[in-house]
């Protein structure tokens, strides 16, 4: 069964803004102008059906309850907006997001005005220590770049787009309809240039008149010390290329930090566990613990209890805005009870029992101790 939410890559409680954003991004990669896979056209049509259904409250409610068959049984048109074909990406974005073509989401901008390119998101995984101390990392991603063959004009080298003679560059024309109530005038998308204001009489062979191409790029980014899971790094002007000379969008790198087997992070503090013996807990000791900066000696105070903590100030995670300052390292003490005793240890524990309880060990207690010894040896 077709899952419209999966096609768009959104959750079932996604807002209309999230659905619109997902459609824009998917359309850039699935449109046959860009994607040359044999099934690109079919996938693009499915994308349009998913978008049209989830943007309509009534259709979405019916789909959520009864699925695609429920839409047909309820009498909804399930062909989608591209059942009869579609234009290039500029046509589609103008129609869906420019306020014309029956999908209005606001006023139509000047077709020749500069338009900023879309921002992109890239998710990467980094090690725990790289998040703590920062690093430089090479990343690889796909984005839209101006076509080098035509310089982004969409026209074959040696030619230029021309002003549309029908709309004179406005991208719109007035259409008069005669009705029983009189003539009604409305502004519609120019059918000659499809709202662009310009026409390409000799399209570029490399980009087929689109002016942009999907390309892979590699860059190095600096990950600052102190970043955490789901932190975002903005890389300016590495998103999709704009239109009509508009600026390039930005790239947002989302970090997924691997967990550590030894440390647990909470904010800028890190926690670790220190196992000590009962003797160490009673008498105190100087022990070596592993920290983010290497091994370090700490003092275990006499009489420490399980669950008590030892704080190593300034040994935690650096603050992003103040990297010279760091959180703390909290060592949680765990007093371990031995399960295997040597004969000498057994005698010492018996003696300790007698001292602490002011009585001799009985024969039955000795027998129990011997049985316990047999279990764990």
JOSULMO-V868126 format. One record per pair of residues at least 24 apart in sequence whose ideal C-beta (glycine too) atoms are under 10 Angstrom apart, sorted by the first residue. I is the first residue (numbers start at 1). J is the second residue. D is the distance in Angstrom with one decimal. If there is no record, write none. Layout:
[[I J D] [I J D]]
This chain:
[[1 67 6.2] [1 68 7.0] [1 69 8.7] [2 46 6.9] [2 49 8.2] [2 50 8.0] [2 63 9.9] [2 67 8.4] [2 68 5.7] [3 50 8.6] [3 67 9.2] [3 68 9.5] [4 46 8.5] [4 47 9.3] [4 49 7.2] [4 50 3.7] [4 51 8.3] [4 52 9.5] [4 53 5.6] [4 54 5.8] [4 59 9.8] [4 60 8.7] [4 63 6.6] [4 64 9.5] [4 67 9.4] [4 68 8.0] [5 50 7.7] [5 54 7.4] [5 63 9.4] [5 64 9.2] [6 50 8.7] [7 43 8.1] [7 46 5.7] [7 47 5.9] [7 48 9.8] [7 49 8.2] [7 50 4.3] [7 51 8.7] [7 54 9.6] [8 46 9.9] [8 47 7.1] [8 50 5.2] [8 51 6.7] [8 53 9.9] [8 54 7.0] [9 50 9.9] [10 50 9.3] [10 54 7.9] [12 54 9.6] [12 60 9.9] [12 64 7.2] [14 54 7.6] [16 54 8.1] [16 55 6.1] [16 56 10.0] [16 57 9.1] [16 60 9.5] [16 105 9.3] [18 54 9.9] [19 50 8.7] [19 51 6.7] [19 53 9.9] [19 54 5.2] [19 55 6.1] [19 60 9.3] [20 51 8.0] [20 54 9.9] [20 55 7.5] [20 96 8.1] [20 97 7.4] [20 105 7.5] [21 118 8.8] [21 119 9.5] [22 47 9.3] [22 50 9.2] [22 51 8.3] [22 54 9.4] [23 47 6.8] [23 48 8.3] [23 50 8.1] [23 51 4.5] [23 52 9.5] [23 54 9.0] [23 55 8.5] [23 92 9.5] [23 93 9.9] [23 96 7.4] [23 97 9.2] [24 51 9.6] [24 89 9.9] [24 92 9.5] [24 93 7.3] [24 96 8.2] [24 97 7.3] [24 118 6.4] [24 240 9.8] [25 118 7.0] [25 119 9.6] [25 120 7.9] [25 121 8.7] [25 240 9.2] [26 50 9.0] [26 51 8.6] [27 51 8.6] [27 86 9.8] [27 89 6.7] [27 92 6.3] [27 93 7.6] [27 96 8.3] [28 89 6.9] [28 93 9.2] [28 118 7.4] [28 120 9.7] [28 142 9.7] [28 143 9.4] [28 144 6.5] [28 212 9.0] [28 214 7.5] [28 240 7.0] [29 142 7.8] [29 144 9.4] [29 214 6.8] [31 86 8.1] [31 87 9.8] [31 88 7.5] [31 89 5.1] [31 92 7.3] [31 210 8.7] [31 214 9.9] [32 86 8.7] [32 88 9.2] [32 89 9.7] [32 208 9.2] [33 86 9.9] [33 87 9.4] [33 88 5.4] [33 89 5.8] [33 90 9.4] [33 92 9.8] [33 207 7.8] [33 208 5.6] [33 209 8.1] [33 210 5.1] [33 212 9.3] [33 213 9.7] [33 214 9.9] [34 88 9.8] [34 89 7.3] [34 144 8.1] [34 207 8.8] [34 208 9.1] [34 210 7.3] [34 212 8.2] [34 213 7.5] [34 214 5.2] [35 214 7.9] [41 82 8.7] [41 85 9.5] [41 86 8.7] [44 80 9.7] [44 82 6.6] [44 86 7.2] [44 92 9.2] [45 79 8.8] [45 80 5.7] [45 81 8.7] [45 82 4.7] [45 83 6.9] [45 85 9.4] [45 86 8.0] [46 80 7.6] [46 82 9.2] [47 80 8.6] [47 81 9.9] [47 82 8.4] [48 79 9.4] [48 80 4.5] [48 81 4.7] [48 82 4.3] [48 83 8.3] [48 86 7.6] [48 92 8.6] [48 96 9.1] [49 77 9.9] [49 78 6.8] [49 79 7.5] [49 80 3.4] [49 81 7.8] [49 82 8.0] [49 83 8.3] [50 80 8.2] [51 80 8.4] [51 81 7.8] [51 82 9.9] [51 96 7.9] [51 103 9.5] [52 76 9.8] [52 77 8.9] [52 78 9.2] [52 79 9.3] [52 80 5.8] [52 81 5.3] [52 82 9.2] [52 96 9.6] [52 103 8.5] [53 78 7.9] [53 80 8.2] [55 96 9.4] [55 103 8.4] [55 105 9.4] [87 194 5.5] [87 195 9.5] [88 154 9.1] [88 194 7.9] [88 196 9.3] [88 200 10.0] [88 203 9.6] [88 208 7.8] [88 209 6.8] [88 210 6.0] [88 211 9.9] [89 144 9.5] [89 210 6.2] [89 211 9.8] [89 212 8.5] [89 243 9.9] [90 115 9.9] [90 154 8.8] [90 193 9.8] [90 194 7.3] [90 195 7.8] [90 196 6.0] [90 209 9.1] [90 210 7.4] [90 211 8.6] [90 212 9.9] [90 243 7.5] [91 189 8.6] [91 193 9.5] [91 194 4.5] [91 195 7.0] [91 196 8.0] [92 194 9.6] [93 118 9.9] [93 195 9.6] [93 243 8.9] [94 171 7.6] [94 189 6.9] [94 194 7.0] [94 195 4.3] [94 196 7.5] [95 189 7.2] [95 194 8.4] [95 195 7.6] [98 171 8.7] [98 189 8.4] [98 195 6.8] [99 189 9.8] [100 171 8.6] [100 172 7.6] [100 187 8.1] [100 188 6.8] [100 189 4.6] [100 190 9.6] [100 194 10.0] [100 195 6.4] [101 188 8.5] [101 189 5.8] [101 194 9.3] [101 195 8.0] [102 188 9.9] [102 189 9.8] [108 170 9.7] [108 171 7.4] [108 172 7.0] [108 187 8.4] [108 189 8.3] [108 195 7.6] [109 171 9.1] [110 169 9.3] [110 170 8.2] [110 171 7.8] [110 197 8.0] [110 244 8.9] [111 164 9.1] [111 167 8.7] [111 169 7.6] [111 170 7.2] [111 171 3.5] [111 172 8.3] [111 189 9.6] [111 190 8.7] [111 193 8.1] [111 194 9.6] [111 195 5.8] [111 196 5.4] [111 197 3.9] [111 198 7.8] [111 243 9.5] [111 244 8.1] [112 163 9.2] [112 169 6.5] [112 170 8.9] [112 171 8.0] [112 196 8.4] [112 197 5.2] [112 198 7.4] [112 243 9.7] [112 244 5.9] [112 245 9.5] [113 197 9.7] [113 243 9.0] [113 244 6.3] [113 245 9.4] [113 246 8.0] [114 242 6.4] [114 243 7.3] [114 244 4.9] [114 245 4.9] [114 246 3.6] [114 247 7.5] [115 242 5.5] [115 243 4.3] [115 244 6.0] [115 245 9.0] [115 246 4.3] [115 247 9.1] [116 239 8.8] [116 240 9.2] [116 241 9.7] [116 242 5.0] [116 243 8.5] [116 246 4.8] [116 247 5.1] [116 248 7.7] [116 249 6.1] [116 250 9.4] [117 143 8.3] [117 144 6.9] [117 145 9.8] [117 146 9.9] [117 212 8.8] [117 237 8.8] [117 238 10.0] [117 239 5.4] [117 240 3.9] [117 241 5.0] [117 242 4.1] [117 243 7.5] [117 246 6.6] [117 247 6.9] [117 248 4.8] [117 249 3.9] [117 250 8.8] [118 143 8.9] [118 144 8.0] [118 239 5.9] [118 240 4.5] [118 241 9.3] [118 242 8.9] [118 248 9.4] [118 249 4.8] [118 250 9.3] [119 234 8.9] [119 238 9.5] [119 239 4.8] [119 240 7.9] [119 248 9.7] [119 249 4.4] [119 250 4.9] [119 251 7.2] [119 252 6.3] [120 144 9.1] [120 235 9.2] [120 238 7.5] [120 239 4.5] [120 240 6.5] [120 249 6.6] [120 250 7.7] [120 251 5.0] [120 252 7.0] [120 253 9.5] [121 232 8.5] [121 239 9.3] [121 250 9.9] [121 251 7.7] [121 252 5.0] [121 253 8.0] [121 254 6.2] [122 221 9.7] [122 233 9.5] [122 235 8.7] [122 238 9.2] [122 251 6.2] [122 252 7.3] [122 253 5.1] [122 254 7.0] [123 230 9.5] [123 252 9.7] [123 253 7.9] [123 254 4.7] [123 255 8.1] [123 256 6.2] [124 221 9.1] [124 223 9.1] [124 233 9.4] [124 253 6.1] [124 254 7.4] [124 255 6.4] [124 256 7.0] [125 255 7.9] [125 256 4.7] [125 257 7.8] [125 258 6.3] [126 223 6.6] [126 227 8.0] [126 229 9.6] [126 231 9.7] [126 255 5.8] [126 256 7.3] [126 257 5.9] [126 258 7.0] [127 257 7.8] [127 258 5.5] [127 260 8.8] [128 229 9.9] [128 257 6.2] [128 258 5.6] [128 259 6.7] [128 260 4.2] [128 261 9.0] [128 262 9.1] [128 263 6.9] [128 265 7.8] [128 270 9.5] [128 292 9.4] [128 317 10.0] [129 257 9.9] [129 258 9.4] [129 260 8.0] [129 263 9.3] [129 292 7.5] [130 223 6.4] [130 225 9.2] [130 227 8.6] [130 255 9.2] [130 257 8.1] [130 258 8.9] [131 223 7.5] [131 224 9.6] [131 225 8.3] [131 226 7.7] [131 227 5.1] [131 228 6.7] [131 229 7.8] [131 231 8.0] [131 255 7.0] [131 256 9.7] [131 257 4.4] [131 258 8.4] [131 260 9.7] [131 265 8.4] [131 317 8.0] [132 225 6.6] [132 226 7.1] [132 227 8.7] [132 228 9.7] [132 257 9.1] [132 260 9.2] [132 263 8.7] [132 265 8.1] [132 268 9.7] [132 270 8.1] [132 292 5.9] [132 316 8.6] [132 317 5.2] [132 318 7.2] [132 326 9.2] [133 223 9.5] [133 224 9.7] [133 225 5.1] [133 226 8.6] [133 292 7.8] [133 293 9.6] [133 317 8.9] [133 318 7.5] [133 323 9.5] [134 222 7.2] [134 223 5.5] [134 224 5.1] [134 225 3.7] [134 226 7.5] [134 227 7.5] [134 318 8.0] [134 320 9.3] [134 323 8.0] [135 221 9.6] [135 222 8.0] [135 223 5.3] [135 224 9.4] [135 225 8.8] [135 227 9.8] [136 220 5.6] [136 221 7.2] [136 222 5.4] [136 223 7.2] [137 219 9.8] [137 220 7.0] [137 221 6.0] [137 222 8.2] [137 223 6.0] [137 233 9.9] [137 253 8.9] [137 255 9.7] [138 218 6.0] [138 219 7.3] [138 220 5.3] [138 221 8.1] [139 217 8.9] [139 218 7.1] [139 219 6.2] [139 220 7.7] [139 221 5.9] [139 233 9.7] [139 235 8.5] [139 238 9.4] [139 251 8.6] [139 253 6.6] [140 216 6.4] [140 217 7.3] [140 218 5.0] [140 219 8.5] [141 215 9.9] [141 216 7.3] [141 217 6.2] [141 218 8.3] [141 219 8.3] [141 235 9.4] [141 238 7.8] [141 239 9.5] [141 251 6.7] [141 253 8.7] [142 214 5.7] [142 215 6.9] [142 216 5.4] [142 217 7.6] [142 240 9.7] [143 212 9.5] [143 214 7.4] [143 215 6.9] [143 216 8.5] [143 217 6.4] [143 238 6.8] [143 239 6.1] [143 240 5.4] [143 241 7.7] [143 248 8.4] [143 249 8.3] [143 251 7.3] [144 210 9.0] [144 211 9.4] [144 212 4.5] [144 213 7.0] [144 214 5.9] [144 215 7.7] [144 239 8.4] [144 240 4.0] [144 241 5.1] [144 242 9.4] [144 243 10.0] [144 248 8.9] [144 249 9.0] [145 212 6.5] [145 213 6.1] [145 214 8.1] [145 215 4.9] [145 216 10.0] [145 217 7.9] [145 240 8.4] [145 241 5.5] [145 248 8.7] [146 207 8.9] [146 211 6.6] [146 212 5.9] [146 213 8.1] [146 215 10.0] [146 241 5.0] [146 242 9.0] [146 243 9.8] [146 245 10.0] [146 248 9.1] [147 204 6.0] [147 205 10.0] [147 206 5.5] [147 207 3.9] [147 208 9.4] [147 209 9.5] [147 210 7.3] [147 211 5.6] [147 212 5.9] [147 213 5.2] [147 215 9.7] [147 241 9.2] [148 206 7.8] [148 207 9.4] [148 213 8.1] [148 215 9.5] [149 204 5.6] [149 205 7.3] [149 206 3.9] [149 207 6.9] [149 211 10.0] [149 213 8.7] [150 200 9.3] [150 202 9.9] [150 203 8.7] [150 204 3.8] [150 205 8.9] [150 206 6.9] [150 207 6.5] [150 209 8.5] [150 210 9.4] [150 211 6.5] [150 212 9.8] [151 204 9.1] [151 211 8.4] [152 204 9.4] [152 207 8.7] [152 210 9.5] [152 211 4.6] [152 212 6.8] [152 213 9.9] [152 241 7.1] [152 242 9.2] [152 243 8.5] [152 244 9.2] [152 245 8.3] [153 198 9.3] [153 200 7.8] [153 204 7.5] [153 207 9.6] [153 209 9.2] [153 211 6.1] [154 196 9.3] [154 198 8.8] [154 200 5.0] [154 202 9.7] [154 203 6.4] [154 204 5.7] [154 207 6.6] [154 208 8.4] [154 209 4.4] [154 210 6.1] [154 211 4.0] [154 212 8.6] [155 198 9.3] [155 199 9.7] [155 200 5.0] [155 201 7.8] [155 202 5.9] [155 203 6.8] [155 204 6.1] [155 209 7.5] [155 211 8.6] [156 200 8.5] [156 201 9.2] [156 202 4.4] [156 203 6.5] [156 204 5.1] [156 205 6.5] [156 206 9.0] [156 209 8.9] [157 202 9.3] [157 204 7.5] [157 205 9.3] [157 206 9.4] [158 202 8.2] [159 200 8.1] [159 201 7.0] [159 202 4.4] [159 203 9.2] [159 204 9.0] [160 198 9.0] [160 200 8.7] [160 201 9.3] [160 202 9.1] [161 193 9.3] [161 196 8.1] [161 197 9.1] [161 198 4.1] [161 199 6.4] [161 200 5.0] [161 201 8.1] [161 202 9.5] [161 203 9.7] [161 209 9.1] [161 211 9.3] [162 193 9.6] [162 198 6.5] [162 199 5.6] [162 200 8.1] [162 201 6.5] [162 202 10.0] [163 193 8.9] [163 197 7.0] [163 198 6.0] [163 199 7.8] [164 190 6.1] [164 192 5.5] [164 193 3.8] [164 194 9.2] [164 195 9.4] [164 196 7.2] [164 197 5.8] [164 198 6.0] [164 199 5.2] [165 192 7.4] [165 193 9.1] [165 199 8.0] [166 190 5.5] [166 191 7.4] [166 192 3.8] [166 193 6.9] [166 199 8.8] [167 191 9.1] [167 192 6.9] [167 193 6.4] [167 195 8.4] [167 196 9.2] [167 197 6.5] [167 198 9.7] [167 199 10.0] [168 197 8.3] [169 193 8.6] [169 196 9.2] [169 197 4.3] [169 198 6.9] [170 195 9.2] [170 197 6.1] [171 195 4.3] [171 196 6.1] [171 197 4.3] [171 198 8.8] [172 197 8.8] [196 243 9.7] [196 244 9.5] [197 244 9.4] [198 244 9.5] [211 241 8.4] [211 243 7.6] [211 244 9.5] [212 240 7.7] [212 241 5.4] [212 242 9.5] [212 243 8.3] [213 241 9.3] [214 240 9.2] [215 241 9.9] [217 251 9.3] [219 251 8.6] [221 251 8.9] [221 253 6.3] [223 253 8.4] [223 255 7.1] [224 318 8.5] [224 320 5.7] [224 321 9.5] [224 323 7.2] [225 317 7.9] [225 318 4.4] [225 319 8.8] [225 320 7.3] [225 323 5.2] [225 326 9.1] [226 268 6.9] [226 316 9.7] [226 317 5.5] [226 318 4.3] [226 319 5.8] [226 320 4.2] [226 321 8.5] [226 322 9.0] [226 323 6.6] [226 325 9.7] [226 326 8.4] [226 327 9.0] [227 255 5.6] [227 257 7.4] [227 317 9.2] [227 318 9.7] [227 320 6.6] [228 255 7.8] [228 257 6.5] [228 265 7.4] [228 267 8.2] [228 268 8.9] [228 317 8.1] [228 320 8.8] [229 254 9.6] [229 255 6.9] [229 256 6.3] [229 257 4.4] [229 258 9.2] [229 259 8.8] [229 265 8.7] [230 254 6.4] [230 255 6.9] [230 256 7.2] [230 257 8.4] [231 255 4.8] [231 256 9.5] [231 257 8.1] [231 320 8.2] [260 292 9.6] [262 290 6.3] [262 291 9.9] [262 292 9.8] [263 290 8.6] [263 291 8.9] [263 292 7.2] [263 316 9.4] [263 317 9.4] [263 329 8.3] [264 330 9.3] [264 332 9.4] [265 316 8.3] [265 317 6.4] [265 327 8.9] [266 316 9.3] [266 317 9.6] [266 327 8.7] [266 330 8.7] [267 316 8.5] [267 317 7.8] [267 319 9.6] [267 327 6.5] [268 316 5.3] [268 317 4.5] [268 318 7.4] [268 319 5.9] [268 320 9.1] [268 325 8.6] [268 326 6.7] [268 327 3.0] [268 328 8.1] [269 311 9.2] [269 315 9.5] [269 316 4.8] [269 317 7.3] [269 326 9.3] [269 327 4.2] [269 328 5.2] [269 329 7.3] [269 330 5.9] [270 312 9.4] [270 315 7.7] [270 316 5.0] [270 317 6.3] [270 326 9.6] [270 327 7.1] [270 328 8.0] [270 329 5.3] [270 330 7.3] [270 331 9.7] [271 309 8.4] [271 316 9.3] [271 328 9.5] [271 329 7.8] [271 330 4.9] [271 331 7.8] [271 332 6.2] [272 310 9.9] [272 312 9.6] [272 329 7.0] [272 330 7.8] [272 331 5.7] [272 332 7.2] [273 331 7.6] [273 332 5.3] [273 333 8.1] [273 334 5.6] [274 298 8.0] [274 300 7.8] [274 304 9.7] [274 308 10.0] [274 309 9.3] [274 310 7.3] [274 331 5.0] [274 332 6.9] [274 333 5.4] [274 334 6.7] [274 335 9.9] [275 306 9.8] [275 333 8.4] [275 334 5.1] [275 335 8.1] [275 336 5.2] [276 300 6.1] [276 304 7.6] [276 306 9.2] [276 333 6.3] [276 334 7.3] [276 335 6.0] [276 336 7.0] [277 335 7.5] [277 336 6.3] [277 337 9.1] [277 338 7.3] [278 335 6.0] [278 336 7.6] [278 337 6.8] [278 338 7.5] [278 349 9.2] [278 352 9.4] [279 335 9.9] [279 338 9.7] [279 345 9.8] [279 348 9.3] [279 352 9.7] [280 304 8.2] [280 333 9.4] [280 335 8.1] [280 336 9.5] [281 305 7.3] [281 306 8.0] [281 308 9.1] [281 333 7.6] [281 334 9.7] [281 335 4.6] [281 336 9.1] [282 335 9.2] [282 352 9.4] [287 331 9.3] [287 333 9.9] [289 315 9.7] [289 329 8.3] [289 331 5.7] [290 329 9.7] [290 331 9.8] [291 315 5.0] [291 316 9.2] [291 329 5.5] [291 331 8.9] [292 316 7.3] [292 317 7.7] [292 318 9.7] [292 326 8.7] [292 329 7.0] [293 326 9.7] [293 329 9.0] [296 329 8.6] [296 331 9.8] [298 329 9.5] [298 331 6.6] [300 331 9.2] [300 333 7.0] [301 333 9.5] [304 333 5.4] [304 335 7.5] [305 333 7.5] [305 335 7.0] [306 332 8.8] [306 333 6.4] [306 334 5.5] [306 335 4.5] [306 336 8.8] [306 337 9.8] [307 332 6.9] [307 333 7.0] [307 334 7.8] [307 335 9.0] [308 332 7.8] [308 333 4.9] [308 334 9.6] [308 335 9.1] [309 333 6.8] [338 376 9.1] [339 372 8.7] [339 373 9.9] [339 375 8.8] [339 376 4.8] [339 377 9.6] [340 373 8.2] [340 376 5.2] [340 377 6.4] [341 369 8.6] [341 372 9.0] [341 373 6.7] [341 376 8.4] [341 377 9.0] [343 373 9.4] [346 370 9.0] [346 373 7.1]]
